[in-house]
């Protein structure tokens, strides 16, 4: 017997750790606010996690761009390769140039 109705536990949405619930007890309210503030500080200070999320977003955007326009993506990749190649060539040439 299968039903098309979603199970109640599948309707639950996780709330952000920085959300402060309202309590009647001032001590519980202060604890909740402190916990949320510490979570917000951790979120801001965790640079590796932020970099990981940013790189994940960039990869997702690049994949979507490649799916929409593969020829433009090829041009971008070739252009970046040329720029990197010229930069490396210039750096090696400057490093190996005879000094007077």
N, C-alpha and C positions, 0 to 999 in steps of 0.2 A: 504494500500500500504506500505509494509515493505521492506526495502532495507537492504542488508548485509553490506553496507558501514558504517563505524563508524561515529558517529556525530562528527563535528569538536571540540566541547568542550570536548569530551572524549579523544581527542588526547593530550590535555594539560597535561604537567607534572609539578608538583610543584617543584620549585627551592629551594635550601637551602637558609636559611636566611643569610648565611655568604657569599653568592656570591655577588660580587660587579659589578654592571653594569657600562658601560662606558658612561659618560656624557661629552658634550662639555663645559658646564659651570663648572669652577673649584670649585665654591661653592657647587653646586649639587654633584659633584664628591666627595668632602670632606665629605658632609653629608652622602652619600651612604657608603663611607669607614668607617665612624664613626659608622653608624648603623650596618654594618657588623661586625665590631670589637666588639661592645657591644653584639651582638647576639652570637658571638663566645665565649666571656667571660661568658655569661650566660649559654651557653651550657656546658662549662667546669666546672663551679662552681655549677651547679645544680646536686648535688650528689644524691638526691632521684630519679630524673628522670634517671640518669645514672644507678643506682642500679636496677631500675625497668626494664630498657631495658636489662641489663645483666641477670637478673633473667628470663625474658621472653625468651631470647636466650637459657639459660640453660634448661628451661622447654621444649622448642621445641626440643633441641638436645636429651634430655632424652626420650621424647615421640618417637622420630624417632628411637633411639636405642632400645627401648622396642618393637616397631613394627618389627624391623629387627631381633632381637634376644631376645625373651621373657625369655628363660631359663637363659641366661647370666644376664639379668636384675634382675631376681629373686635372683641369686647368689650374685649380687652386693648389693641388698637390705638386704639380710640376713647377709652378711658380715658387712655392715655398722651397722646394729642392734646389732651384736655381739660386735663390737668395742665400740659402745656407751654404751652398757650394762656393758662391762668390765671396761670402764672408770668410769662410775657412781659407780659401785661396789667398785672399788679401792678408789675413793674419799670418799665414805661413810665409808669404813673400816679405812682409814687414819684419818678421822675426829673423829670416835668413838673409836679409839684405846686408851687404857689406857696410861696416861702419867706418866712417872717415876719421 
